[in-house]
Amino acid sequence: MCCDQGNQKPAWLEALYVQNFFVPCSIHETAKKNEKNICCLDCCTSICPHCVLSHRYHRLMQIRRYVYHEVLRLEDLERLIDCSNIQAYTINAAKVVFIKKRPQNRQFKGSGNYCTSCDRSLQEPYIHCSLGCKVDFVLKHYDGLSPFLRVCKTLQLSPDVFIPQDIGDDEMTNETQHSTIVDCTIEDHDHNSSSDGSENTSFVCTDYVKKKRSTGLYVCGRLVDKIITEEDMATSMISRRKGIPRRSPLR
């Protein structure tokens, strides 16, 4: 677990700056959709959707991309820090703010607002183009970030975040992924394969429990291997034989 350091930048805020996002997860390198697009604020590290199970009781925040830059949902960030005067943008019906500075070189300034740190043109009444710009401004003109930080003990991911429903501890090692195998042998000693008292037919069944990917529900099934006699095979072939094709009468 990481902790805040007095009036300096809190550890979770520093993690948003230094952690690498949108890179493959080394723990789930063979899994699909393994980009690290979530930040665990308690562990101060970037994780992928498959890692959420191990961090399910921590504060989690999704990292998004907008014009090749990393952004956060304004609704989530406001639970952690005062976001006033930071210009927000709308993507997919959600307001977001940039995490890092976006320097813009301008030789001449016209009318309007400009970012206090990187001189980027802004709409009124905003004076910061990113979270990083506001943090630098506050640390420069105030005693610390403490008056701007907010107490947030729980922070959950939004419903639209992709979270695998079939993740488990043995996912990467089990040959039958997302399944739990339970073997059982059943021999029917009372059922004869023919009326002349031939040998009993044996059944070997394997029960399995499989997670359903879409809903996370469990679906039970049974695999049965049956010893088929020659008479059964002949009966099966006859039942599958096609009928004789008939030509329509000529007119």
C-alpha positions as CSV (number, residue, x, y, z in Angstrom):
1,M,0.0,0.0,0.0
2,C,1.1,3.5,-0.7
3,C,0.5,6.5,1.5
4,D,0.3,10.3,1.1
5,Q,3.2,12.4,2.1
6,G,2.0,15.5,4.0
7,N,1.6,18.5,1.8
8,Q,3.5,17.0,-1.1
9,K,1.8,15.2,-3.9
10,P,-0.1,12.2,-2.7
11,A,1.3,8.9,-3.8
12,W,-1.8,8.0,-6.0
13,L,-1.3,11.3,-7.8
14,E,2.3,10.6,-8.5
15,A,1.4,7.2,-9.8
16,L,-0.9,8.7,-12.4
17,Y,2.2,10.6,-13.7
18,V,4.8,7.9,-13.7
19,Q,2.9,4.6,-14.3
20,N,2.7,3.3,-17.9
21,F,-0.8,2.8,-19.2
22,F,-2.1,1.2,-22.4
23,V,0.8,-1.3,-22.5
24,P,0.4,-5.1,-22.3
25,C,0.1,-6.6,-18.8
26,S,3.1,-8.8,-18.1
27,I,1.0,-11.0,-15.8
28,H,-1.7,-11.7,-18.4
29,E,0.4,-11.4,-21.5
30,T,-1.5,-14.2,-23.3
31,A,-5.0,-13.0,-22.4
32,K,-7.1,-10.9,-24.7
33,K,-7.8,-7.3,-23.8
34,N,-4.8,-7.1,-21.5
35,E,-4.0,-3.4,-21.8
36,K,-3.2,-1.7,-18.5
37,N,-6.0,0.9,-18.5
38,I,-6.8,0.9,-14.8
39,C,-4.9,2.6,-11.9
40,C,-5.1,1.1,-8.4
41,L,-4.9,4.1,-6.1
42,D,-4.1,2.0,-3.1
43,C,-1.3,0.1,-4.6
44,C,-0.2,3.0,-6.8
45,T,0.2,0.8,-9.9
46,S,-1.3,0.3,-13.3
47,I,-3.3,-2.9,-13.9
48,C,-5.3,-4.6,-16.7
49,P,-8.9,-5.8,-16.5
50,H,-7.8,-9.3,-15.6
51,C,-6.0,-8.0,-12.5
52,V,-9.1,-6.4,-11.1
53,L,-9.9,-9.6,-9.1
54,S,-6.8,-9.1,-7.0
55,H,-7.6,-5.4,-6.4
56,R,-11.4,-5.7,-6.0
57,Y,-11.4,-4.1,-2.5
58,H,-9.1,-1.2,-3.6
59,R,-9.9,2.2,-5.1
60,L,-9.8,1.8,-8.8
61,M,-9.9,4.4,-11.6
62,Q,-10.1,3.8,-15.3
63,I,-7.7,5.6,-17.6
64,R,-9.0,6.6,-21.0
65,R,-7.4,8.0,-24.1
66,Y,-8.4,11.2,-25.9
67,V,-6.4,12.6,-28.9
68,Y,-3.4,10.3,-27.9
69,H,-3.4,11.6,-24.3
70,E,-4.4,9.9,-21.1
71,V,-7.5,11.3,-19.4
72,L,-9.7,10.7,-16.4
73,R,-13.4,11.0,-15.9
74,L,-14.2,14.3,-14.2
75,E,-16.8,12.6,-12.0
76,D,-14.2,10.2,-10.6
77,L,-11.4,12.7,-10.2
78,E,-13.6,15.2,-8.3
79,R,-14.0,12.6,-5.5
80,L,-10.3,12.8,-4.9
81,I,-9.3,16.4,-5.6
82,D,-10.8,19.8,-6.3
83,C,-11.0,20.1,-10.1
84,S,-12.3,23.7,-10.4
85,N,-10.8,25.8,-13.2
86,I,-9.6,22.7,-15.1
87,Q,-11.0,22.6,-18.6
88,A,-13.0,19.4,-19.3
89,Y,-13.8,17.7,-22.6
90,T,-16.6,15.4,-23.5
91,I,-16.1,11.9,-24.9
92,N,-18.8,9.2,-25.1
93,A,-21.2,11.5,-23.1
94,A,-18.7,11.7,-20.2
95,K,-16.6,14.7,-19.2
96,V,-12.9,14.1,-18.9
97,V,-9.8,16.0,-18.0
98,F,-6.2,15.5,-19.1
99,I,-3.7,14.1,-16.6
100,K,-0.5,15.5,-17.8
101,K,0.6,18.9,-19.2
102,R,0.3,19.5,-23.0
103,P,2.8,22.3,-23.7
104,Q,2.0,24.5,-26.7
105,N,4.5,26.9,-28.1
106,R,3.0,30.3,-29.0
107,Q,4.9,33.4,-30.0
108,F,2.0,35.7,-29.7
109,K,-1.0,35.6,-27.4
110,G,-4.4,36.8,-28.5
111,S,-7.4,37.5,-26.3
112,G,-8.9,34.7,-24.2
113,N,-7.7,32.5,-21.4
114,Y,-4.4,30.5,-21.4
115,C,-3.2,27.7,-19.2
116,T,-1.1,28.9,-16.3
117,S,1.6,26.3,-16.9
118,C,1.8,25.5,-20.6
119,D,0.2,28.6,-22.3
120,R,-2.5,26.5,-24.1
121,S,-5.5,28.4,-25.3
122,L,-8.6,27.7,-23.1
123,Q,-12.2,28.5,-22.9
124,E,-13.4,30.9,-20.2
125,P,-13.4,30.7,-17.3
126,Y,-10.8,27.9,-17.2
127,I,-7.1,28.6,-16.4
128,H,-5.7,25.0,-16.3
129,C,-5.6,22.6,-19.2
130,S,-4.8,19.5,-17.2
131,L,-4.7,18.0,-13.7
132,G,-0.9,18.4,-13.7
133,C,-1.1,22.1,-14.5
134,K,-3.4,22.8,-11.6
135,V,-1.2,20.8,-9.2
136,D,1.9,22.7,-10.2
137,F,0.0,26.0,-9.9
138,V,-1.3,25.1,-6.4
139,L,2.1,24.0,-5.1
140,K,3.6,27.2,-6.4
141,H,1.1,29.6,-5.0
142,Y,-0.2,27.8,-1.9
143,D,1.3,25.9,1.1
144,G,0.3,22.5,-0.2
145,L,-2.4,20.4,-1.7
146,S,-4.1,19.5,1.5
147,P,-6.9,22.1,1.2
148,F,-7.7,20.7,-2.3
149,L,-7.7,17.0,-1.5
150,R,-10.8,15.2,-0.6
151,V,-11.4,12.1,1.5
152,C,-12.4,9.1,-0.7
153,K,-12.4,5.7,0.9
154,T,-14.1,3.8,-1.9
155,L,-13.9,4.3,-5.7
156,Q,-15.4,1.8,-8.1
157,L,-15.1,1.4,-11.8
158,S,-17.9,2.7,-14.0
159,P,-20.3,0.1,-15.4
160,D,-19.0,0.4,-19.0
161,V,-15.5,-0.8,-18.0
162,F,-14.7,-4.3,-19.5
163,I,-14.1,-6.8,-16.7
164,P,-13.7,-10.5,-17.6
165,Q,-16.3,-12.7,-15.9
166,D,-14.3,-15.9,-16.2
167,I,-11.0,-15.0,-14.5
168,G,-9.6,-17.3,-11.9
169,D,-6.4,-18.3,-10.1
170,D,-5.6,-21.3,-12.4
171,E,-6.6,-19.6,-15.6
172,M,-3.2,-19.6,-17.1
173,T,-2.2,-23.2,-16.1
174,N,-5.4,-25.2,-16.6
175,E,-5.6,-26.9,-20.0
176,T,-9.4,-26.6,-20.0
177,Q,-9.5,-22.9,-19.2
178,H,-12.4,-21.6,-17.1
179,S,-13.5,-25.2,-16.3
180,T,-13.4,-27.3,-13.2
181,I,-13.1,-31.0,-14.0
182,V,-14.7,-33.6,-11.7
183,D,-14.1,-37.3,-12.8
184,C,-16.5,-40.1,-11.9
185,T,-16.9,-43.6,-13.2
186,I,-20.3,-45.2,-13.4
187,E,-20.8,-48.8,-14.4
188,D,-24.3,-50.1,-15.2
189,H,-24.2,-53.7,-14.2
190,D,-28.0,-54.3,-14.7
191,H,-28.3,-53.2,-18.3
192,N,-27.4,-55.7,-21.0
193,S,-26.4,-54.8,-24.5
194,S,-28.5,-57.7,-26.0
195,S,-31.1,-60.2,-25.0
196,D,-28.7,-63.2,-25.2
197,G,-26.9,-62.2,-22.0
198,S,-23.8,-60.6,-23.5
199,E,-21.4,-58.4,-21.6
200,N,-22.6,-55.4,-19.8
201,T,-22.2,-52.0,-21.4
202,S,-19.9,-49.7,-19.4
203,F,-20.3,-45.9,-19.2
204,V,-17.5,-43.6,-18.2
205,C,-18.7,-40.1,-17.5
206,T,-16.9,-36.9,-16.8
207,D,-18.8,-34.1,-15.1
208,Y,-17.6,-30.6,-15.8
209,V,-18.5,-27.2,-14.6
210,K,-17.9,-24.3,-16.9
211,K,-18.2,-20.6,-16.4
212,K,-20.4,-18.8,-18.9
213,R,-18.4,-15.9,-20.3
214,S,-21.2,-13.4,-20.7
215,T,-22.9,-13.6,-17.3
216,G,-20.5,-15.4,-15.0
217,L,-23.1,-18.1,-14.3
218,Y,-22.2,-21.7,-14.1
219,V,-23.4,-24.2,-16.6
220,C,-23.2,-28.0,-15.9
221,G,-22.8,-30.6,-18.5
222,R,-21.8,-34.3,-18.8
223,L,-19.6,-36.1,-21.3
224,V,-20.4,-39.8,-21.8
225,D,-18.1,-42.3,-23.5
226,K,-20.1,-45.4,-24.5
227,I,-18.7,-48.7,-25.8
228,I,-20.7,-49.2,-29.0
229,T,-21.4,-52.8,-30.2
230,E,-21.4,-53.8,-33.9
231,E,-25.1,-54.2,-33.8
232,D,-25.6,-50.6,-32.6
233,M,-23.3,-49.4,-35.4
234,A,-25.3,-51.3,-38.0
235,T,-28.6,-49.9,-36.7
236,S,-27.1,-46.4,-36.7
237,M,-26.0,-46.8,-40.4
238,I,-29.4,-48.0,-41.5
239,S,-31.2,-45.1,-39.8
240,R,-28.9,-42.6,-41.5
241,R,-29.3,-44.1,-45.0
242,K,-31.0,-41.8,-47.4
243,G,-34.2,-42.9,-49.2
244,I,-34.3,-43.7,-53.0
245,P,-34.7,-40.5,-55.0
246,R,-37.9,-40.4,-57.1
247,R,-38.4,-38.5,-60.3
248,S,-41.4,-36.4,-60.8
249,P,-43.9,-37.7,-63.4
250,L,-43.7,-36.4,-66.9
251,R,-46.5,-34.3,-68.3
